[in-house]
Amino acid sequence: MTIGEDMFALVERLFPICRSITGNGVRQTLNIVKEYLPIDVHEVPSNTKVFDWTVPREWNIRDAYIKNEKG
């Protein structure tokens, strides 16, 4: 495989993952990234103060749909 093909294969794995700033999608994404880069992942509980920021509550989307074309 060329480097371009390797990159495309990685993007194909990462793109479908539903992720935000917290949640299972972030964990899944970081686990894939760890296959390529030596990173350490640390989890911080929700509502923890970090400098001038508070870690938000985790949320995971389990199901979503569009009811009809008008919403």
N, CA, C and O atoms as a DFTB+ gen file, in Angstrom:
284 C
 N C O
     1  1       0.841      -1.198       0.000
     2  2       0.000       0.000       0.000
     3  2       0.878       1.251       0.000
     4  3       1.951       1.277       0.604
     5  1       0.404       2.273      -0.683
     6  2       1.102       3.555      -0.641
     7  2       0.687       4.309       0.612
     8  3      -0.294       3.947       1.263
     9  1       1.429       5.351       0.950
    10  2       1.063       6.143       2.133
    11  2      -0.322       6.763       1.957
    12  3      -1.083       6.874       2.918
    13  1      -0.646       7.167       0.728
    14  2      -1.971       7.719       0.462
    15  2      -3.077       6.698       0.692
    16  3      -4.134       7.028       1.229
    17  1      -2.831       5.471       0.288
    18  2      -3.811       4.406       0.507
    19  2      -3.947       4.086       1.992
    20  3      -5.047       3.827       2.480
    21  1      -2.821       4.105       2.708
    22  2      -2.856       3.889       4.162
    23  2      -3.674       4.976       4.853
    24  3      -4.489       4.695       5.732
    25  1      -3.442       6.229       4.437
    26  2      -4.179       7.345       5.034
    27  2      -5.668       7.224       4.735
    28  3      -6.500       7.454       5.612
    29  1      -6.002       6.870       3.514
    30  2      -7.408       6.726       3.137
    31  2      -8.070       5.616       3.943
    32  3      -9.212       5.762       4.380
    33  1      -7.361       4.507       4.143
    34  2      -7.904       3.397       4.935
    35  2      -8.165       3.840       6.372
    36  3      -9.166       3.451       6.973
    37  1      -7.263       4.654       6.922
    38  2      -7.460       5.170       8.281
    39  2      -8.685       6.080       8.338
    40  3      -9.500       5.968       9.254
    41  1      -8.813       6.961       7.385
    42  2      -9.969       7.861       7.348
    43  2     -11.267       7.069       7.197
    44  3     -12.282       7.427       7.794
    45  1     -11.244       6.004       6.412
    46  2     -12.440       5.160       6.276
    47  2     -12.843       4.543       7.611
    48  3     -14.031       4.329       7.854
    49  1     -11.886       4.257       8.470
    50  2     -12.195       3.710       9.792
    51  2     -12.690       4.797      10.740
    52  3     -13.594       4.561      11.542
    53  1     -12.099       5.988      10.648
    54  2     -12.415       7.053      11.603
    55  2     -13.702       7.811      11.266
    56  3     -14.450       8.186      12.168
    57  1     -13.960       8.037       9.992
    58  2     -15.074       8.903       9.589
    59  2     -16.432       8.469      10.133
    60  3     -17.182       9.326      10.600
    61  1     -16.787       7.187      10.098
    62  2     -18.136       6.808      10.539
    63  2     -18.366       6.882      12.046
    64  3     -19.505       6.765      12.497
    65  1     -17.317       7.073      12.826
    66  2     -17.465       7.063      14.282
    67  2     -18.186       8.332      14.736
    68  3     -17.770       9.442      14.406
    69  1     -19.254       8.161      15.483
    70  2     -19.999       9.288      16.040
    71  2     -19.264       9.768      17.287
    72  3     -19.165       9.035      18.271
    73  1     -18.751      10.988      17.250
    74  2     -17.984      11.481      18.393
    75  2     -18.231      12.965      18.600
    76  3     -18.589      13.698      17.678
    77  1     -18.031      13.371      19.819
    78  2     -18.095      14.769      20.210
    79  2     -16.889      14.999      21.104
    80  3     -15.853      14.361      20.914
    81  1     -17.000      15.883      22.059
    82  2     -15.872      16.151      22.945
    83  2     -15.719      15.072      24.022
    84  3     -14.651      14.940      24.619
    85  1     -16.775      14.309      24.267
    86  2     -16.742      13.229      25.257
    87  2     -17.474      12.019      24.696
    88  3     -18.181      12.132      23.695
    89  1     -17.314      10.882      25.321
    90  2     -18.129       9.725      24.978
    91  2     -17.374       8.576      24.346
    92  3     -16.161       8.629      24.144
    93  1     -18.134       7.531      24.039
    94  2     -17.556       6.302      23.503
    95  2     -16.887       6.501      22.148
    96  3     -15.899       5.834      21.842
    97  1     -17.415       7.408      21.335
    98  2     -16.811       7.662      20.027
    99  2     -15.408       8.216      20.140
   100  3     -14.539       7.883      19.334
   101  1     -15.177       9.059      21.132
   102  2     -13.832       9.599      21.359
   103  2     -12.895       8.470      21.782
   104  3     -11.768       8.377      21.297
   105  1     -13.365       7.619      22.685
   106  2     -12.538       6.481      23.120
   107  2     -12.189       5.577      21.934
   108  3     -11.039       5.173      21.767
   109  1     -13.187       5.272      21.125
   110  2     -12.962       4.412      19.961
   111  2     -11.954       5.055      19.003
   112  3     -11.057       4.381      18.496
   113  1     -12.106       6.351      18.762
   114  2     -11.188       7.074      17.887
   115  2      -9.766       7.030      18.428
   116  3      -8.825       6.749      17.686
   117  1      -9.605       7.307      19.720
   118  2      -8.267       7.313      20.310
   119  2      -7.639       5.927      20.292
   120  3      -6.426       5.807      20.123
   121  1      -8.428       4.890      20.461
   122  2      -7.888       3.532      20.381
   123  2      -7.352       3.227      18.985
   124  3      -6.344       2.534      18.845
   125  1      -8.007       3.733      17.969
   126  2      -7.509       3.550      16.602
   127  2      -6.243       4.369      16.397
   128  3      -5.272       3.875      15.823
   129  1      -6.242       5.610      16.858
   130  2      -5.062       6.468      16.718
   131  2      -3.857       5.841      17.419
   132  3      -2.728       5.951      16.941
   133  1      -4.102       5.178      18.563
   134  2      -3.016       4.526      19.304
   135  2      -2.340       3.418      18.496
   136  3      -1.213       3.035      18.808
   137  1      -2.993       2.909      17.486
   138  2      -2.369       1.909      16.617
   139  2      -1.253       2.527      15.770
   140  3      -0.386       1.817      15.261
   141  1      -1.282       3.860      15.624
   142  2      -0.338       4.558      14.760
   143  2       0.621       5.465      15.524
   144  3       1.740       5.709      15.073
   145  1       0.189       5.961      16.672
   146  2       0.997       6.905      17.449
   147  2       1.085       6.450      18.896
   148  3       0.113       5.927      19.441
   149  1       2.233       6.641      19.521
   150  2       2.375       6.253      20.931
   151  2       1.766       7.319      21.849
   152  3       2.470       8.221      22.304
   153  1       0.481       7.219      22.115
   154  2      -0.181       8.197      22.980
   155  2      -0.682       7.521      24.250
   156  3      -1.014       6.336      24.256
   157  1      -0.728       8.298      25.316
   158  2      -1.331       7.859      26.571
   159  2      -2.670       8.564      26.703
   160  3      -2.756       9.777      26.513
   161  1      -3.697       7.825      27.023
   162  2      -5.036       8.387      27.174
   163  2      -5.384       8.406      28.655
   164  3      -5.266       7.395      29.348
   165  1      -5.813       9.567      29.128
   166  2      -6.225       9.724      30.522
   167  2      -7.674      10.181      30.539
   168  3      -8.041      11.111      29.821
   169  1      -8.489       9.543      31.342
   170  2      -9.889       9.945      31.464
   171  2     -10.058      10.829      32.691
   172  3      -9.476      10.576      33.746
   173  1     -10.857      11.857      32.533
   174  2     -11.145      12.801      33.609
   175  2     -12.656      12.794      33.822
   176  3     -13.407      12.971      32.863
   177  1     -13.114      12.595      35.044
   178  2     -14.556      12.521      35.296
   179  2     -15.296      13.814      34.938
   180  3     -14.740      14.909      35.023
   181  1     -16.543      13.665      34.541
   182  2     -17.400      14.825      34.282
   183  2     -17.468      15.703      35.519
   184  3     -17.338      15.227      36.647
   185  1     -17.673      16.985      35.289
   186  2     -17.783      18.018      36.325
   187  2     -16.471      18.314      37.035
   188  3     -16.468      19.016      38.046
   189  1     -15.352      17.794      36.527
   190  2     -14.043      18.119      37.087
   191  2     -13.611      19.482      36.561
   192  3     -13.709      19.744      35.363
   193  1     -13.136      20.347      37.448
   194  2     -12.619      21.651      37.035
   195  2     -11.206      21.464      36.495
   196  3     -10.361      20.849      37.145
   197  1     -10.959      21.995      35.314
   198  2      -9.636      21.969      34.700
   199  2      -9.331      23.405      34.290
   200  3      -9.844      23.902      33.288
   201  1      -8.490      24.060      35.080
   202  2      -8.201      25.479      34.892
   203  2      -9.516      26.255      34.919
   204  3     -10.210      26.234      35.936
   205  1      -9.880      26.943      33.824
   206  2     -11.109      27.750      33.825
   207  2     -12.276      27.021      33.143
   208  3     -13.242      27.657      32.720
   209  1     -12.188      25.713      33.040
   210  2     -13.164      24.916      32.299
   211  2     -13.660      23.784      33.180
   212  3     -12.919      23.299      34.035
   213  1     -14.884      23.359      32.989
   214  2     -15.429      22.194      33.681
   215  2     -15.702      21.109      32.642
   216  3     -16.347      21.363      31.624
   217  1     -15.205      19.900      32.905
   218  2     -15.399      18.787      31.974
   219  2     -16.898      18.507      31.862
   220  3     -17.561      18.283      32.874
   221  1     -17.437      18.518      30.638
   222  2     -18.882      18.314      30.475
   223  2     -19.303      16.871      30.725
   224  3     -18.478      15.958      30.758
   225  1     -20.601      16.691      30.900
   226  2     -21.157      15.341      31.040
   227  2     -20.946      14.575      29.742
   228  3     -20.980      15.148      28.653
   229  1     -20.732      13.296      29.874
   230  2     -20.559      12.442      28.706
   231  2     -21.912      12.174      28.067
   232  3     -22.921      12.039      28.758
   233  1     -21.924      12.098      26.759
   234  2     -23.148      11.702      26.082
   235  2     -22.797      10.827      24.898
   236  3     -21.805      11.052      24.204
   237  1     -23.626       9.832      24.683
   238  2     -23.441       8.864      23.616
   239  2     -24.751       8.726      22.850
   240  3     -25.796       8.444      23.436
   241  1     -24.687       8.925      21.557
   242  2     -25.874       8.786      20.717
   243  2     -26.057       7.306      20.391
   244  3     -25.156       6.665      19.851
   245  1     -27.215       6.779      20.717
   246  2     -27.510       5.374      20.433
   247  2     -28.413       5.226      19.215
   248  3     -28.401       4.188      18.553
   249  1     -29.199       6.267      18.918
   250  2     -30.129       6.174      17.809
   251  2     -30.483       7.586      17.363
   252  3     -30.607       8.489      18.190
   253  1     -30.642       7.774      16.082
   254  2     -31.058       9.072      15.556
   255  2     -31.754       8.848      14.216
   256  3     -31.429       7.919      13.476
   257  1     -32.708       9.713      13.924
   258  2     -33.399       9.590      12.648
   259  2     -34.077      10.915      12.324
   260  3     -34.274      11.759      13.198
   261  1     -34.423      11.079      11.071
   262  2     -35.206      12.225      10.619
   263  2     -36.634      11.728      10.454
   264  3     -36.895      10.803       9.684
   265  1     -37.556      12.350      11.182
   266  2     -38.947      11.898      11.189
   267  2     -39.577      12.007       9.803
   268  3     -40.200      11.062       9.321
   269  1     -39.412      13.158       9.173
   270  2     -39.876      13.345       7.800
   271  2     -39.152      14.556       7.232
   272  3     -38.339      15.170       7.924
   273  1     -39.435      14.907       5.986
   274  2     -38.704      16.003       5.347
   275  2     -38.965      17.360       5.995
   276  3     -38.233      18.313       5.727
   277  1     -40.002      17.473       6.851
   278  2     -40.310      18.734       7.528
   279  2     -39.816      18.736       8.968
   280  3     -40.055      19.691       9.707
   281  1     -39.136      17.684       9.364
   282  2     -38.599      17.626      10.724
   283  2     -39.417      16.779      11.612
   284  3     -39.095      16.629      12.791
